[in-house]
Each structure stands twice: as structure tokens, then as C-alpha cells.
Amino acid sequence: MSDTLVVEPNDIGPFEPVLRHVRTAIAVAMSLFHIWALGFTVLQPWFLTAIHILFATVLIFLYFPLRASSIPLRLLDIACALLAVVTYLYVLYDYEGLLGRAGFFPNTPDLIFGISSVLLTLEVTRRTTGWAMPIVAIAALVYARYGDALPGILGHRDYSAERIVSFVFGLDGIFSSALQVSATYIFLFVLFGAFLQTSGAGEFFLKLASSAVGTIRGGPAKVAIFASALFGTISGSAVANTASTGAVTIPMMKRSGYPAHFAAAVEAVASTGGQIMPPIMGAGAFIIADIVGVSYWTVAIAAIIPALLFFATAYFGVDFEAQKRGLRGLDRSELPVFRQVLMAEGYLLLPILVLLFSLTVLLNSPIRAALLAVAATVVVSFCRAHTRLGPKKLIEALTAGARGALEVAAACACAGIVVGVLNLTGLGQIIASVVVDLSQGIVLLALVLSMVVCIVLGMGLPTTPAYIIAASVVAPGLIKLGVPPLQAHLFVFYFACIAVITPPVALASYTAAAIAKAPPMKVSMTAVKLGIAAFIIPYFFVFNEALIGQGTIVQVGIALATALVGIYFLAAGVAGYFLRPLPWLVRLCFIVGSVLLIKPGWITDAIGVGLVIGGFAFAVMTRKKMRSAAVTQ
């Protein structure tokens, strides 16, 4: 789920041998606590979120040292971890008093520990995700304190520093729904992914994809698409998914003849698509369902067609690139046999089936379903010795689950500061009104403005906090203009996801570029071309609910069929190849025609068909002429 990889500190300082064991013990305790708290008891939100962020903050100071080789700085890390323990134990000690005083009547300990919590949150977020999120939070705090001096609609009433600190040190701030989501849905699905990965499911997904599509044209790139979609829907982190599967798929693509920048772009796009791929969507489906107030199944069904179109674009794109370069698939002797892979390790799919059965048939909550899936992973792992989760592997899985949740926990706590300021000052409603006013009531213009906000937020943030903040800021404005709530939130979520492949700050693209040893900006631009459908489809499902599976079977079928045809020729136009290299005018016909086909409607479909047929006819006739000329020579 996290969008930053945890890097082990260099074991140079004298504390590291001891701290290595301490980190593992605390990480295991964190995972076990969440299993107990969410599966076997009921805790107040204060308790759950305070203990969640306590564990996360302590582990971040131990896993992300300022400098492991410096004894004074390492002591400072330990001191900060101890300060976090004292700060959040105070929340547990006086949670009832805090609940009544937050934002209105803080006492001196409230302010001391409130300031401590804010500073700790800013620092752990900086260490895990960089400066982007802390800068946004600091700007929000400055606005809350001095925004009364601003003219016009951006101005607000005067708020004292004491009230601001007290407000953000409460259930409307750091401990808000963002951190509650991190402590429940996100943590459990990160833990589920860690258990699957430790049991060998990640390698199984890769072998399954290789055996299925490895031999066809451009096979290695298509393996990357399928494998990343399988694992990405569970991991929920484009960056972590890129690093894990990309370490295998990117070298494989390069060996088959793809350029380094293209191989990196394929992996970045496929890993990003995992976040919008049902059934789990990296826990995004559950968060959207919770905010919009609909069932999980409603969100999952709505996301199926857009996700299918996204991956179809990437698939067609790598296929056209393979045609253009004359690349073939891998030799069958180099790949595992599909039936043998399923027979040998197909049981590793059972935990995912348990999850789906629990959600859709038993109608369990996402939390209970995730816990059942974790338990199922442990049980089925004993089918083979090499996947068995014995005591050592269980500790590895519990540790990996806690480590994987650290960055999102910190970012969600920091997002809580921003959301708290939005609620206190009314800035969220103001921005929503500004979006409405700037769009002059034109929904399309409002969508463009919202897209920009979502991509900017998502460039430096993990997807979940970026979505939560954007949902607080721009989704209300879209809904006010008449966009249905589900479409509005899916729109926001999609652009929060694809920000990680969008220049200039494209975390997934940069991670893939490092593996491929390719120029990061070139990888980012190529990734945008490969994932171009993700920038178009959200606009169309806002205007036509058939693309999110709502409507009659005929309506949905026609919308899907025309969109797939459009996606195919869109990929051809972007790649510049269809049967032969295409001149710019034919590429333009394909691109414009395909966009019109993706947009539901008889008139646009008719124009789109005309443009595509014209480009198709040109490609066929000129290819025949080229062949005839070659034969004559």
C-alpha cells in the first residue's frame, strides 16, 4: 500500500544489532495488535488510531534514521521514538477529556502533546514520503493561523494557535477518518499482501502470467502487464509493485529487444493500473464505498470496465511496439507450462477467492473478509513445503505487513492535519465553490480543473491520502454541478492514482527508470503515452454511466464494445504503427476517431467509425503497395 520503499539502515552504528531485533519485535507486535483489535474486540477510534500511529511513528524513527553511522543522530532518533510513546500514551490516558476539549478548551498538556504530535507527524512524513506532504500541511497550518488577513473569499475568522493545535490534535485532525482508514482497511490489506508475498504468491503470479502470454508477440511486456495487475490490486502501491515485479520483468523485456525506457514505462503503467483493478483496488474500493455510502460491490462493478480499458490500452500499446520492432515472444522451453503452474501452486489463488466469497456471498465487512483471507493464506501455505508459513516466515510476513503500512500511516496522519484545517476554516467548501465558479457551471471545465488538482496532489503523495484530500476539496464541487457521487469519487480516485506516472514528479516511473537504467523523464513521457486511456476514460464515465456498468445489458455491451475498438485504434495512433508506420494525418484520424468511439453515443460512434475506417483503409492499401514494390525490386 505504501508508495515508498523501506530501506534498511546501514548496520554501521553500535546500536544497529540491537535495534534490528527491536524493530522486528515492534513490527510483529504492531501486526498482531491490529489482528486482535480488528478481529477479536472493538476499540474506540481514539484508541485504535493512537496505537496505530504510535507503532508507526516509533518504527519510522527506527527504520528511517537520519544517519545510521552517527551515534548522536541515532540517539536523536531513539529520543524521538520515545517522545512518540509518551505523546500517544497521553491520548490513551485522557481520551475522554481530549474528546470534550479538542478544538475548544485545551489545557496545557493538550497543547504540549498536540504540538509534539504535529511535529512528529511532519517529521515521519518527511522521512517516508519526502517534503511534498509536510509542506502542504505546514502551508495549511499557516493559513489557519494567518488566513484572516487574506482579502476576499479566502479570508476567514481569526483562530488562535492554541485552538488550531487543539483542533488538529483530535478526531477531526490527525486522528480523523484518514488515519482510521489507514488503521483498518489499508493495514489489513497491506498485511494480506505481505502474507501472500511471503508465501510465494508474487512469484506464482509472475510464473502464471509468463506461462499464459510469454510466447506471444511482445510476450515479456505482456507478462509484466498481467503479473502487475494480479499483484497490484492487492498491494495498492504502484511504487512498491514496480520495484518488486519490475526487478524481474524489466530485465526480461530488455533482453527481448524492448528499449530500456519503454520496458520501464510498461512496468510503471501496469503497476499503477493495479490500484484501479478490482476486486481490491489496493483498498480503494472500500474507502470509496465508505465515503460515498454505497456497498463495496457497487464500487467494484463500477471499476471493472474502466480498468479493463486501461489495461487494454497498455496491452495494445506493447503489441504495436513489438510489431514495429519485429519482436517475438519467448521460446516455450524458457517458460513454465500453464497447467503445471496451476497444478503445482494454484492453491495460492484460494485466499483471494476466500476474500471475494466473504465479501460477495457471505456479505462480511471488508475488515472481516481481509482477516479471513490472511487466515486462509496461512492455511493453504502448508500445501507445499516451499510455501509453508512456519514460525520464521510468519515473523517475516508480520514484519513486512507492518513495514509496508508505515508510509501510508504517516501520510494519512499528515493528511489529517490538512483535512482538519479544511474543516476548521471552511477552505474545502471555498475551493469547491471556486471550482464551480471558474467552470461557470460547465461540467467539462470543472472536471479538467479537478483533474489538475488531483494530479498535483498525487505527484508527491501516496494514492490514499492524495485521494482523501482531493475528495474533501474537489469532489463536493463536482457533485454540486450534478455529477453523481460515485462517478465524482471514481474520477478523483483515478487521477490520484495515475499521478505516479505523470511528469514532472512520477514516482512509479522514476522507480522503474532506476531499475532499467533509463532517463526518468523519457520513461514518464512514454508511460503517459502507454496509459493515455486513463486520462480519457474518467471523463466519459462521468457523462455516461454505461461505462461503469450501470444500464441495460445492451447499453453496457455497446459502450464496452465501441470503447474497446476505440482503445485499439487509440493505441495504434499513439504508437504510430498499424500494419506499417503511420503518417501524422492517419495517426490523427485514429486518435480522434478512437476518442469519439470511447465516448458513448450514436453520433460520436458514427463519426469515430468513419475516421477509423478511413485510416484503416489507408494503412491496408499503402501496405499492399509497399509489398508490391518490394517484390518488384
TORTI-494753 format. One record per residue (C-alpha): x, y, z. Coordinates in steps of 0.5 Angstrom, whole numbers, padded with zeros to 4 digits, always signed. Example, Ala and Ser with C-alpha at 12.3 -4.5 7.8 and 13.67 -1.06 7.14 Angstrom:
BEGIN
+0025-0009+0016/+0027-0002+0014/
//
This chain:
BEGIN
+0000+0000+0000/+0006+0005+0001/+0009+0009-0004/+0016+0009-0002/+0020+0003-0001/+0023+0002+0006/+0031+0002+0006/+0034-0002+0012/+0039+0003+0015/+0047+0001+0014/+0049-0003+0020/+0055+0001+0022/+0053+0004+0029/+0054+0000+0035/+0046+0001+0036/+0044-0003+0030/+0045-0010+0032/+0040-0009+0038/+0036-0004+0034/+0035-0009+0029/+0032-0014+0034/+0028-0008+0037/+0025-0006+0030/+0023-0013+0028/+0019-0014+0035/+0016-0008+0035/+0013-0009+0028/+0011-0016+0030/+0007-0013+0036/+0004-0008+0031/+0001-0013+0026/-0001-0017+0032/-0004-0012+0035/-0008-0010+0029/-0011-0017+0028/-0013-0017+0035/-0016-0010+0035/-0020-0011+0029/-0022-0019+0029/-0023-0020+0037/-0025-0014+0040/-0028-0007+0039/-0024-0001+0041/-0026+0007+0041/-0023+0011+0035/-0018+0015+0039/-0015+0008+0042/-0014+0005+0035/-0011+0011+0032/-0007+0013+0037/-0004+0006+0038/-0003+0005+0030/+0000+0012+0030/+0005+0010+0036/+0007+0004+0033/+0008+0007+0026/+0012+0013+0029/+0017+0009+0033/+0018+0004+0027/+0019+0010+0022/+0025+0013+0027/+0028+0006+0028/+0027+0004+0020/+0029+0011+0017/+0035+0014+0021/+0038+0021+0020/+0044+0017+0019/+0045+0010+0022/+0053+0011+0023/+0052+0018+0027/+0052+0016+0035/+0049+0023+0036/+0044+0023+0031/+0042+0016+0032/+0041+0018+0040/+0036+0023+0037/+0032+0018+0033/+0031+0014+0039/+0029+0020+0043/+0024+0022+0038/+0021+0015+0038/+0021+0015+0046/+0017+0022+0045/+0012+0019+0041/+0011+0014+0046/+0010+0019+0051/+0005+0023+0047/+0001+0018+0044/+0000+0014+0051/-0003+0021+0054/-0008+0020+0048/-0010+0014+0051/-0009+0016+0058/-0014+0022+0058/-0018+0021+0051/-0025+0022+0054/-0022+0029+0057/-0019+0030+0050/-0025+0029+0046/-0029+0034+0050/-0024+0039+0050/-0021+0038+0043/-0021+0045+0039/-0025+0049+0044/-0022+0048+0051/-0015+0045+0051/-0011+0045+0058/-0003+0046+0058/-0002+0038+0057/-0006+0038+0051/-0002+0044+0048/+0004+0041+0049/+0003+0034+0047/-0001+0037+0041/+0005+0041+0039/+0009+0034+0040/+0004+0030+0035/+0004+0035+0030/+0012+0036+0030/+0013+0028+0030/+0008+0027+0024/+0011+0032+0020/+0018+0029+0021/+0016+0022+0020/+0012+0024+0014/+0018+0028+0011/+0023+0022+0012/+0018+0017+0009/+0015+0021+0003/+0019+0027+0002/+0018+0034+0003/+0011+0035-0001/+0006+0033+0004/+0009+0036+0010/+0010+0043+0006/+0002+0042+0004/+0001+0041+0012/+0005+0047+0014/+0002+0051+0009/-0005+0049+0012/-0003+0051+0019/+0000+0058+0017/-0007+0059+0013/-0011+0057+0019/-0007+0062+0024/-0006+0068+0019/-0011+0067+0014/-0016+0072+0017/-0011+0077+0014/-0013+0075+0007/-0018+0079+0003/-0024+0076-0001/-0027+0069+0000/-0020+0066+0002/-0020+0070+0009/-0023+0067+0015/-0024+0069+0022/-0018+0069+0027/-0016+0063+0030/-0011+0063+0036/-0005+0058+0035/-0008+0054+0041/-0015+0053+0038/-0011+0050+0032/-0007+0046+0035/-0012+0043+0040/-0017+0042+0033/-0012+0038+0029/-0010+0034+0035/-0017+0031+0035/-0022+0026+0031/-0022+0032+0026/-0015+0033+0025/-0009+0028+0026/-0014+0022+0028/-0019+0023+0023/-0022+0019+0018/-0016+0019+0014/-0012+0015+0020/-0018+0011+0021/-0018+0008+0014/-0010+0007+0015/-0011+0003+0022/-0017-0001+0019/-0017-0003+0011/-0011-0001+0009/-0007-0004+0014/-0010-0011+0014/-0010-0011+0006/-0002-0009+0007/-0002-0015+0012/-0005-0019+0007/-0001-0017+0001/+0005-0019+0006/+0003-0026+0007/+0001-0027+0000/+0008-0025-0002/+0012-0029+0004/+0008-0035+0002/+0011-0034-0005/+0004-0032-0009/+0008-0026-0012/+0013-0031-0016/+0007-0035-0017/+0003-0029-0021/+0009-0028-0025/+0010-0035-0027/+0003-0036-0028/+0003-0029-0033/+0009-0032-0036/+0006-0039-0038/+0000-0035-0041/+0003-0030-0045/+0010-0031-0045/+0011-0034-0052/+0006-0029-0056/+0009-0023-0059/+0012-0018-0054/+0011-0023-0049/+0015-0021-0044/+0012-0014-0044/+0005-0017-0043/+0008-0022-0038/+0009-0015-0034/+0002-0012-0035/-0001-0019-0033/+0003-0020-0027/+0003-0013-0024/-0005-0013-0025/-0005-0019-0021/-0001-0017-0015/-0002-0009-0016/-0009-0010-0014/-0007-0013-0007/-0001-0009-0006/-0004-0002-0007/+0002+0001-0008/+0005+0003-0015/+0012+0004-0013/+0013-0002-0009/+0009-0006-0014/+0014-0003-0019/+0020-0005-0015/+0018-0012-0014/+0016-0014-0020/+0020-0010-0024/+0026-0013-0022/+0024-0019-0026/+0020-0016-0032/+0024-0010-0034/+0031-0014-0035/+0027-0019-0039/+0023-0014-0043/+0030-0011-0045/+0033-0018-0046/+0027-0019-0051/+0029-0013-0055/+0025-0007-0052/+0029-0001-0051/+0030+0001-0043/+0026+0007-0043/+0020+0003-0046/+0021-0003-0041/+0021+0002-0035/+0015+0005-0038/+0011-0001-0039/+0012-0004-0031/+0010+0003-0029/+0004+0003-0032/+0002-0004-0031/+0004-0003-0023/+0000+0004-0023/-0006+0000-0026/-0006-0005-0020/-0009+0001-0016/-0015+0001-0020/-0016-0006-0022/-0022-0010-0018/-0023-0013-0013/-0019-0010-0008/-0016-0004-0012/-0011-0003-0006/-0017-0002-0001/-0019+0004-0005/-0026+0000-0007/-0027+0000+0001/-0025+0007+0002/-0029+0010-0004/-0035+0006-0001/-0034+0008+0006/-0034+0016+0004/-0040+0015-0002/-0044+0011+0003/-0045+0005-0002/-0043-0002-0002/-0037-0005-0004/-0040-0009-0009/-0042-0003-0013/-0036+0000-0013/-0032-0006-0015/-0037-0007-0021/-0036+0001-0023/-0029+0000-0023/-0029-0006-0028/-0030-0003-0035/-0025+0003-0034/-0020-0002-0031/-0021-0007-0037/-0020-0001-0042/-0014+0002-0038/-0010-0005-0039/-0013-0006-0046/-0009+0000-0048/-0003-0002-0045/-0003-0009-0048/-0005-0006-0055/+0001-0001-0054/+0006-0006-0053/+0004-0010-0058/+0004-0005-0063/+0011-0003-0061/+0013-0011-0061/+0010-0010-0069/+0014-0004-0070/+0021-0007-0068/+0020-0014-0070/+0020-0017-0063/+0017-0024-0062/+0015-0028-0055/+0020-0032-0051/+0021-0039-0053/+0017-0044-0050/+0023-0048-0047/+0024-0042-0043/+0018-0041-0040/+0014-0046-0035/+0008-0049-0037/+0001-0046-0035/-0003-0053-0033/+0004-0055-0029/+0004-0048-0025/-0003-0048-0024/-0003-0055-0021/+0003-0054-0017/+0002-0047-0014/-0006-0046-0016/-0008-0046-0009/-0004-0040-0007/-0010-0037-0011/-0015-0039-0006/-0014-0034-0001/-0016-0029-0006/-0022-0033-0007/-0024-0033+0000/-0024-0026+0000/-0028-0025-0005/-0033-0030-0003/-0033-0027+0004/-0035-0020+0001/-0040-0022-0004/-0043-0028-0002/-0043-0028+0006/-0043-0020+0006/-0038-0020+0011/-0035-0013+0012/-0028-0011+0009/-0024-0012+0015/-0027-0019+0017/-0026-0021+0010/-0019-0019+0010/-0018-0023+0016/-0021-0029+0014/-0016-0028+0007/-0010-0027+0012/-0012-0034+0016/-0013-0037+0009/-0006-0035+0007/-0003-0039+0013/-0007-0045+0012/-0006-0046+0004/+0001-0045+0005/+0002-0051+0008/+0000-0055+0002/+0008-0055+0000/+0014-0054+0004/+0017-0048+0000/+0011-0044+0001/+0010-0046+0008/+0009-0040+0013/+0013-0043+0019/+0015-0039+0025/+0020-0036+0021/+0016-0034+0015/+0010-0032+0020/+0015-0027+0023/+0017-0024+0016/+0010-0023+0014/+0008-0020+0020/+0014-0015+0020/+0013-0014+0012/+0006-0012+0014/+0008-0007+0019/+0013-0004+0015/+0009-0004+0009/+0004+0001+0012/+0009+0006+0015/+0009+0011+0010/+0001+0011+0009/+0000+0011+0016/+0005+0018+0017/+0002+0021+0010/-0005+0019+0013/-0004+0023+0020/-0001+0029+0016/-0007+0029+0011/-0011+0029+0017/-0008+0036+0019/-0010+0039+0012/-0017+0036+0013/-0017+0039+0020/-0015+0046+0017/-0020+0045+0011/-0026+0043+0016/-0024+0049+0021/-0023+0054+0016/-0028+0052+0011/-0023+0052+0006/-0025+0046+0003/-0032+0049+0001/-0029+0055-0001/-0024+0051-0006/-0030+0047-0008/-0034+0054-0010/-0028+0057-0013/-0028+0050-0018/-0035+0051-0019/-0035+0059-0021/-0029+0058-0025/-0032+0053-0029/-0038+0057-0030/-0043+0051-0029/-0039+0048-0035/-0038+0041-0032/-0033+0039-0037/-0029+0045-0035/-0030+0043-0028/-0027+0036-0029/-0021+0039-0032/-0019+0043-0026/-0021+0038-0021/-0016+0033-0025/-0010+0038-0025/-0012+0039-0017/-0012+0031-0016/-0005+0030-0021/-0001+0036-0017/-0003+0033-0010/-0002+0026-0012/+0005+0027-0015/+0008+0027-0008/+0004+0023-0004/+0001+0016-0003/-0005+0015-0007/-0010+0014-0001/-0008+0021+0003/-0008+0024-0004/-0015+0022-0006/-0018+0023+0001/-0015+0031+0001/-0018+0031-0006/-0024+0028-0004/-0025+0033+0001/-0023+0039-0004/-0026+0038-0011/-0031+0032-0010/-0036+0037-0007/-0036+0042-0012/-0037+0036-0018/-0043+0034-0014/-0045+0041-0013/-0045+0041-0021/-0049+0035-0022/-0044+0029-0022/-0047+0023-0019/-0043+0022-0012/-0040+0015-0015/-0037+0018-0021/-0035+0024-0018/-0030+0020-0013/-0028+0015-0018/-0026+0021-0022/-0022+0024-0017/-0019+0017-0015/-0017+0015-0022/-0013+0022-0023/-0010+0021-0016/-0007+0014-0018/-0004+0016-0025/-0001+0022-0022/+0005+0017-0020/+0006+0016-0028/+0005+0024-0029/+0011+0028-0030/+0015+0032-0027/+0014+0028-0021/+0012+0021-0023/+0015+0016-0017/+0013+0010-0020/+0016+0012-0027/+0022+0014-0023/+0023+0007-0019/+0022+0004-0026/+0027+0008-0029/+0032+0007-0024/+0032-0001-0025/+0032+0000-0032/+0038+0005-0032/+0034+0010-0037/+0032+0017-0037/+0027+0018-0032/+0023+0024-0036/+0023+0020-0042/+0020+0014-0038/+0015+0018-0035/+0013+0021-0042/+0013+0014-0045/+0009+0012-0039/+0004+0017-0040/+0003+0015-0048/+0002+0008-0046/-0003+0010-0040/-0007+0015-0045/-0013+0012-0044/-0013+0013-0036/-0013+0021-0038/-0019+0020-0042/-0024+0015-0039/-0026+0018-0033/-0029+0024-0037/-0033+0019-0041/-0036+0015-0035/-0038+0022-0032/-0042+0023-0037/-0045+0016-0039/-0046+0011-0033/-0046+0005-0038/-0038+0005-0038/-0039+0004-0030/-0043-0002-0031/-0050+0002-0030/-0055+0001-0035/-0058-0005-0039/-0054-0010-0042/-0055-0008-0049/-0053-0001-0047/-0047-0003-0043/-0045-0008-0048/-0045-0003-0054/-0041+0002-0049/-0036-0003-0048/-0035-0006-0055/-0034+0001-0058/-0030+0003-0053/-0025-0003-0054/-0025-0001-0061/-0023+0006-0060/-0018+0004-0055/-0015-0001-0060/-0014+0005-0065/-0012+0010-0060/-0006+0005-0058/-0004+0005-0066/-0005+0012-0066/+0000+0014-0060/+0005+0008-0062/+0005+0011-0070/+0004+0004-0072/-0001+0000-0075/+0001-0005-0081/+0006+0000-0082/+0009+0006-0080/+0003+0011-0080/+0004+0019-0083/+0002+0024-0078/-0005+0025-0081/-0007+0018-0081/-0005+0018-0073/-0009+0024-0072/-0015+0020-0075/-0014+0014-0071/-0013+0018-0064/-0019+0023-0066/-0024+0017-0068/-0022+0013-0062/-0023+0018-0057/-0030+0019-0061/-0031+0012-0060/-0030+0011-0053/-0035+0017-0052/-0042+0013-0051/-0047+0016-0056/-0049+0014-0063/-0047+0021-0067/-0040+0020-0064/-0039+0013-0065/-0041+0014-0073/-0036+0020-0074/-0031+0016-0070/-0032+0009-0074/-0031+0014-0081/-0025+0017-0078/-0022+0010-0076/-0024+0006-0083/-0021+0012-0087/-0014+0011-0083/-0015+0003-0083/-0016+0003-0091/-0010+0008-0092/-0006+0003-0088/-0008-0003-0092/-0007+0000-0099/-0001+0003-0097/+0002-0003-0094/+0000-0007-0100/+0003-0002-0105/+0010-0003-0100/+0010-0010-0101/+0009-0010-0109/+0014-0005-0109/+0019-0010-0105/+0017-0016-0109/+0018-0012-0116/+0025-0010-0113/
//
